[in-house]
Each structure stands twice: as structure tokens, then as C-alpha cells.
């Protein structure tokens, strides 16, 4: 299956946090460092002494912000971790005795809150695939200094923003946090294989007749604007791609688990429809701007999951939030701002926390957390899934003001990314309005 070939997937992994190298805009380093206010402890691990020396030289100018330690093996790294507290570990992939995957697997078990990076120039396909389950991010050597520093700062920013203690105090009941749907997990495992095929994906989805029916119903709806009827999952995968279909499966499973009373009381069908519209619009916007397929898929996923925090809060029974949500149309200020003033956090941050637990990429987590106020994120200077989600969400919220109140497009943020003004008319959404006028 050409779209899901191993070479493309490996390239995507290696470039996971290197969008800047593909899209060529400068990193806003001052903003990055301004967001990491306390000195953080970072452990770098590599069996090659010259690599460790290069890292020391590369990052010397950040000794005031980061307390850095260096280890020459996995065993030495574990000993350092036992004697001190670290926020991030960055390790090479291929090392003797204990590989980077083995090390991070051990770190994941012992220190689950630690951010785990792989920084490697090795191309062992099987080992790279194994690293997906234990590493939050994969960076390829040689890695530009600015992008390495940005990746570390971005991860620290998200860790500080998404305070698990505060979120747990609001939700109280751990059962309110849904788990990643098993069918989606199974599809993800298949897609990580270099031998994945349309037949395998179709077979997995077809095991659940209700999900298969929902997927076909959505694929044939106006959301995707296909010109002919799709009668099978294999046709849908061939036309829309395996990643898109897996995202649809996930969102259909999550929204399908609510009891009918809550569906009616809290307008969960509207949240579902809004999520689909925003996801497909964000993907179309990225595609129209000519970016790579990986970013198209990422923008769609971010759009589809950006409302999950609302589902968590509806399920939690937090009466303070529920009352605020019921009365949102009567508020004299944006719902998002009222929510933060009342709870100290927002549905967006709670949703970001959830998908972070699920292991979705930091770019998607960041997009969900900051989609209302994108300028609060660590800026890379690149148009990415956060910007696409912000534009698409503002557009669809403006079409239905009762849904979430008055959400303003942050033109200053978009202009700082070099967002093409030609896409914007007086209403600010020329590209998406064309989609709407074409039946979307």
C-alpha cells in the first residue's frame, strides 16, 4: 500500500518534530525560552563520546535554563536517574548492551511522567518501529540546534501546562477518562508495520459491524465531498487513506459510547458533528496550502479530537462545569474564558491531557490545548496543525454562535506565521467558505 509504505512512515517519524526543516521558517527562540521559567534537568545518553561532546557544545548557551547531565550508556543513565530527578531523557537508539528502546522502556515503567526523546542517526527499521511505543518524540541526526532546543522547550511547556493534579481534582472520578478505543489501537499497530495492507485494515474494521456502518455513513456524507458512493471499507481506505479512516474509527467509537440521555441533554450529536467538520476543514486547509500528507493527517486528527475534553467533563458529573455549559448562550463573555476563571483550566487542556495519556503526538496535544488562543503556545514560526485547527474551529463556530460563543480569529498569530492573506476575505475565511458553498 504505497501511502502507508515503511519508507514514508520512517521519514515521517524522523521528521516528527522537524517541521521547520521542511517549511523553512525561523524559530522564535525568545518565546521558547520565555515559556520555560524554571531550571529543568535533562539527561542525554549516547555511547559515542564525540556525540556527547558535540551536544555539550551545542547546548552550552542554555546552561542557565537547563541543568544537563550526560551518560555514556543505558546502565549509567539508569544510575543517574536513581540518584536525581529529571524532567526529560534524550537517548541514542542503537547502543551496545542496552538499546535506546530498552532504556526508554525501563524509564517508562519507573518514571512514567518523564518526557522521553530518541535522537538518532541509525536507520534500523525494526528498532525504529519499536521506539514508537516508548518514545514521545523521535528526532533524526544530524539535528539542527534550534529545532532540538525548540522540541525540548515545547515538551516542557506542555508538561507544565497540563497539570495532572489540577485536572484530577476537577474530574475526581478516574473512570471519567476514556481509554483509547481498542479498534483504533489495533489499526495503529497495523499501520506501523511495513507490510500493512488495505485488506488487513478492512478486516479489522469489519469485525465491528456498527463501526463499519458508521464509517461508511460518514465517508458518504457531505463531510468528505466524494463524488461517488462508497460501498466498502476497502474503497474508503483507497480513496481517503488509512490514516483518515483510522481517525474516523476512533471518533465514531468514542462518541458512540454515551448513553442516550446525555446525548440529548448536552447536545453530544452537535459536538460530534462539529468535531468532524473542524477535522475535515483543517485537513482541507492544509492540503490547499500545499503541505505534506503527514501534516494533513495530523490536522484532521487534531480537529476530530479537539472537543474530547467536553466529553470528559460531561461524563465526570462536575456540576460547576455542567452548569456553566448549560448556560453558555447566556454568557456575556466567551465560554472558554469563563471556564478558566471558574475552574482554573479548560476543556481544551483536559482534552489535551487525555490524548497525551493516549500517546498522541505532542503536536496534536499542543494544537488541542491551544486551539482557542494559539499565541499562548510555544511558537515554532511554522504553519502547522495548531494554526489549521484554530482557523477551522473559528470558522465553524462563527457559523453557529450558540455552539460556543464568540471565538475570535487571532490574526496577529496567523500573520506571524506568514499565513497567506489571499486566503482571507472580509470575513476571514475565504478558503473554508468556498468549501461550505460547495456543499460541505
FENDASUL-V862878 format. One record per residue. N is the residue number from 1. PHI is phi in radians with two decimals (none if undefined). OMEGA is omega in whole degrees, 0 to 359 (none if undefined). Layout:
n | phi | omega
N | PHI | OMEGA
N | PHI | OMEGA
This chain:
n | phi | omega
1 | none | 191
2 | -0.99 | 184
3 | -1.10 | 183
4 | -1.90 | 182
5 | -1.09 | 183
6 | -1.09 | 184
7 | -1.06 | 179
8 | -1.20 | 181
9 | -1.17 | 179
10 | -1.14 | 178
11 | -1.08 | 179
12 | -1.11 | 178
13 | -1.11 | 183
14 | -1.11 | 181
15 | -1.75 | 189
16 | -0.91 | 179
17 | -2.06 | 182
18 | -2.03 | 180
19 | -0.98 | 182
20 | -1.06 | 181
21 | -1.23 | 179
22 | -1.53 | 188
23 | -1.97 | 159
24 | 1.13 | 175
25 | -1.86 | 186
26 | -1.22 | 178
27 | -1.41 | 176
28 | -1.49 | 188
29 | -1.18 | 180
30 | -1.07 | 179
31 | -1.13 | 180
32 | -1.05 | 185
33 | -1.23 | 179
34 | -1.15 | 182
35 | -1.43 | 180
36 | -1.85 | 194
37 | -1.57 | 180
38 | -1.95 | 183
39 | -1.18 | 183
40 | -1.85 | 182
41 | -1.80 | 185
42 | -2.21 | 179
43 | -1.93 | 177
44 | -1.84 | 185
45 | -2.24 | 177
46 | -2.79 | 181
47 | -1.42 | 180
48 | -1.75 | 183
49 | -0.98 | 182
50 | -1.17 | 177
51 | -1.20 | 179
52 | -1.09 | 178
53 | -1.12 | 178
54 | -1.11 | 178
55 | -1.12 | 179
56 | -1.05 | 180
57 | -1.17 | 184
58 | -1.07 | 188
59 | -1.86 | 183
60 | -1.01 | 184
61 | -1.21 | 181
62 | -1.88 | 180
63 | -1.12 | 178
64 | -1.27 | 181
65 | -1.66 | 186
66 | -2.14 | 172
67 | -1.69 | 190
68 | -1.88 | 174
69 | -2.10 | 184
70 | -2.31 | 181
71 | -2.24 | 183
72 | -1.67 | 179
73 | -2.82 | 178
74 | -1.12 | 180
75 | -1.13 | 178
76 | -1.10 | 179
77 | -1.09 | 180
78 | -1.09 | 178
79 | -1.14 | 178
80 | -1.14 | 181
81 | -1.14 | 180
82 | -1.23 | 186
83 | -1.72 | 182
84 | -2.63 | 181
85 | -1.84 | 180
86 | -2.04 | 175
87 | -1.60 | 185
88 | -2.40 | 169
89 | -2.12 | 179
90 | -2.15 | 186
91 | -2.23 | 171
92 | -1.23 | 183
93 | -1.55 | 185
94 | -1.71 | 177
95 | -2.32 | 179
96 | -1.22 | 178
97 | 1.20 | 178
98 | -2.22 | 181
99 | -1.29 | 176
100 | -1.05 | 178
101 | -1.13 | 178
102 | -1.06 | 180
103 | -1.09 | 183
104 | -1.20 | 175
105 | -1.09 | 178
106 | -1.17 | 179
107 | -1.10 | 180
108 | -1.04 | 180
109 | -1.27 | 186
110 | -1.45 | 185
111 | -2.30 | 188
112 | -1.08 | 182
113 | -1.55 | 181
114 | -1.34 | 178
115 | -1.38 | 188
116 | -2.07 | 179
117 | -1.98 | 164
118 | -2.00 | 176
119 | -2.16 | 190
120 | -2.62 | 175
121 | -1.85 | 181
122 | -1.39 | 184
123 | -2.06 | 178
124 | -1.15 | 188
125 | -1.07 | 182
126 | -1.15 | 181
127 | -1.19 | 178
128 | -1.07 | 179
129 | -1.11 | 179
130 | -1.15 | 184
131 | -1.17 | 183
132 | -1.02 | 185
133 | -1.41 | 184
134 | -2.08 | 183
135 | -1.83 | 175
136 | -1.26 | 183
137 | -2.54 | 181
138 | -2.14 | 178
139 | -2.07 | 183
140 | -1.65 | 170
141 | -1.46 | 351
142 | -1.27 | 183
143 | -1.93 | 179
144 | -1.00 | 184
145 | -1.00 | 182
146 | -1.08 | 182
147 | -1.30 | 175
148 | -1.13 | 180
149 | -1.13 | 179
150 | -1.14 | 181
151 | -1.07 | 179
152 | -1.14 | 181
153 | -1.11 | 180
154 | -1.10 | 181
155 | -1.13 | 178
156 | -1.14 | 179
157 | -1.05 | 180
158 | -1.13 | 180
159 | -1.10 | 180
160 | -1.26 | 182
161 | -1.19 | 187
162 | -1.59 | 184
163 | -1.38 | 185
164 | -1.12 | 180
165 | -1.14 | 180
166 | -1.13 | 181
167 | -1.15 | 179
168 | -1.12 | 180
169 | -1.16 | 179
170 | -1.43 | 184
171 | -1.43 | 178
172 | 1.13 | 184
173 | -1.56 | 181
174 | -1.04 | 180
175 | -1.19 | 179
176 | -1.23 | 180
177 | -1.52 | 181
178 | -1.19 | 176
179 | -1.55 | 177
180 | -1.10 | 183
181 | -0.95 | 185
182 | -1.08 | 180
183 | -1.10 | 177
184 | -1.13 | 178
185 | -1.04 | 180
186 | -1.14 | 178
187 | -1.13 | 179
188 | -1.07 | 178
189 | -1.09 | 178
190 | -1.12 | 182
191 | -1.15 | 178
192 | -1.35 | 179
193 | -1.51 | 177
194 | -1.16 | 183
195 | -1.78 | 182
196 | -1.09 | 182
197 | -2.44 | 177
198 | -1.05 | 181
199 | -1.09 | 179
200 | -1.09 | 181
201 | -1.12 | 179
202 | -1.07 | 181
203 | -1.11 | 181
204 | -1.14 | 182
205 | -1.15 | 183
206 | -1.21 | 177
207 | -1.15 | 179
208 | -1.93 | 187
209 | -1.08 | 182
210 | -1.15 | 178
211 | -1.19 | 178
212 | -1.02 | 180
213 | -1.13 | 180
214 | -1.15 | 179
215 | -1.09 | 180
216 | -1.14 | 178
217 | -1.09 | 180
218 | -1.18 | 181
219 | -1.05 | 181
220 | -1.55 | 180
221 | -1.50 | 180
222 | -1.20 | 182
223 | -0.99 | 186
224 | -1.85 | 171
225 | 1.03 | 179
226 | -1.31 | 186
227 | -1.56 | 178
228 | -2.40 | 183
229 | -1.27 | 179
230 | -1.82 | 186
231 | -1.85 | 183
232 | -2.53 | 178
233 | -1.12 | 181
234 | -1.10 | 175
235 | -1.10 | 181
236 | -1.08 | 179
237 | -1.11 | 181
238 | -1.10 | 184
239 | -1.50 | 186
240 | -1.79 | 181
241 | 1.69 | 184
242 | -1.15 | 180
243 | -1.10 | 180
244 | -1.06 | 181
245 | -1.12 | 179
246 | -1.14 | 177
247 | -1.13 | 179
248 | -1.10 | 178
249 | -1.04 | 182
250 | -1.06 | 185
251 | -1.19 | 178
252 | -1.15 | 179
253 | -1.16 | 183
254 | -1.12 | 183
255 | -1.24 | 182
256 | -1.34 | 185
257 | -1.61 | 182
258 | -1.45 | 179
259 | -1.29 | 187
260 | -0.98 | 182
261 | -1.11 | 179
262 | -1.21 | 178
263 | -1.00 | 181
264 | -1.31 | 187
265 | -1.10 | 187
266 | -1.91 | 176
267 | 1.07 | 184
268 | -1.14 | 175
269 | -1.09 | 178
270 | -1.17 | 178
271 | -1.10 | 179
272 | -1.07 | 181
273 | -1.11 | 179
274 | -1.08 | 180
275 | -1.08 | 179
276 | -1.17 | 180
277 | -1.08 | 182
278 | -1.16 | 180
279 | -1.09 | 181
280 | -1.22 | 178
281 | -1.19 | 178
282 | -1.06 | 179
283 | -1.13 | 180
284 | -1.14 | 179
285 | -1.09 | 179
286 | -1.10 | 179
287 | -1.11 | 181
288 | -1.13 | 179
289 | -1.38 | 172
290 | 1.54 | 181
291 | -1.45 | 186
292 | -1.18 | 182
293 | -1.05 | 180
294 | -1.02 | 181
295 | -1.28 | 176
296 | -1.04 | 180
297 | -1.09 | 181
298 | -1.14 | 179
299 | -1.13 | 178
300 | -1.12 | 180
301 | -1.09 | 180
302 | -1.03 | 179
303 | -1.13 | 183
304 | -1.23 | 183
305 | -1.84 | 188
306 | -1.22 | 179
307 | -1.77 | 186
308 | -1.08 | 178
309 | -1.04 | 177
310 | -1.12 | 180
311 | -1.12 | 179
312 | -1.06 | 182
313 | -1.23 | 176
314 | -1.10 | 181
315 | -1.22 | 186
316 | -1.27 | 183
317 | 1.32 | 177
318 | -1.19 | 190
319 | -1.15 | 179
320 | -1.06 | 180
321 | -1.20 | 182
322 | -1.04 | 179
323 | -1.15 | 178
324 | -1.08 | 182
325 | -1.20 | 179
326 | -1.07 | 185
327 | -1.75 | 187
328 | -1.07 | 181
329 | -1.24 | 181
330 | -1.68 | 182
331 | -1.22 | 178
332 | -1.68 | 178
333 | -2.49 | 182
334 | -0.99 | 181
335 | -0.97 | 183
336 | -1.02 | 181
337 | -1.23 | 177
338 | -1.09 | 180
339 | -1.10 | 180
340 | -1.16 | 180
341 | -1.12 | 183
342 | -1.44 | 187
343 | -1.82 | 185
344 | 1.49 | 176
345 | -2.64 | 183
346 | -2.39 | 176
347 | -1.05 | 181
348 | -1.15 | 180
349 | -1.22 | 177
350 | -1.17 | 176
351 | -1.11 | 178
352 | -1.12 | 178
353 | -1.06 | 180
354 | -1.07 | 184
355 | -1.24 | 171
356 | -1.15 | 175
357 | -1.08 | 180
358 | -1.26 | 179
359 | 1.61 | 175
360 | -1.19 | 188
361 | -1.10 | 180
362 | -1.07 | 178
363 | -1.13 | 178
364 | -1.23 | 178
365 | -1.02 | 180
366 | -1.12 | 180
367 | -1.06 | 180
368 | -1.15 | 183
369 | -1.10 | 189
370 | -2.01 | 189
371 | -1.19 | 176
372 | -1.47 | 180
373 | -2.11 | 187
374 | -1.13 | 181
375 | -1.19 | 178
376 | -1.34 | 182
377 | -1.37 | 170
378 | -1.17 | 187
379 | -1.60 | 175
380 | -1.80 | 184
381 | 1.41 | 183
382 | -2.00 | 171
383 | -1.32 | 182
384 | -2.46 | 185
385 | -1.15 | 178
386 | -1.09 | 180
387 | -1.10 | 180
388 | -1.10 | 179
389 | -1.14 | 180
390 | -1.04 | 181
391 | -1.12 | 183
392 | -1.12 | 180
393 | -1.18 | 178
394 | -1.08 | 180
395 | -1.08 | 184
396 | -1.27 | 174
397 | -1.20 | 178
398 | -1.19 | 178
399 | -1.35 | 181
400 | -2.49 | 186
401 | -1.02 | 180
402 | -1.23 | 185
403 | -1.17 | 183
404 | -2.56 | 179
405 | 1.54 | 187
406 | -1.51 | 177
407 | -1.78 | 186
408 | -1.65 | 173
409 | -1.25 | 181
410 | -1.54 | 184
411 | -1.18 | 178
412 | -1.07 | 178
413 | -1.10 | 183
414 | -1.14 | 179
415 | -1.15 | 178
416 | -1.17 | 178
417 | -1.59 | 184
418 | 1.33 | 180
419 | -1.06 | 185
420 | -1.05 | 180
421 | -1.14 | 180
422 | -1.10 | 179
423 | -1.40 | 188
424 | -1.99 | 173
425 | -1.74 | 182
426 | -1.07 | 178
427 | -1.49 | 175
428 | 1.58 | 187
429 | -2.44 | 186
430 | -0.99 | 183
431 | -1.10 | 182
432 | -1.24 | 177
433 | -1.13 | 176
434 | -1.07 | 178
435 | -1.06 | 182
436 | -1.11 | 181
437 | -1.18 | 178
438 | -1.54 | 174
439 | 1.79 | 181
440 | -1.37 | none
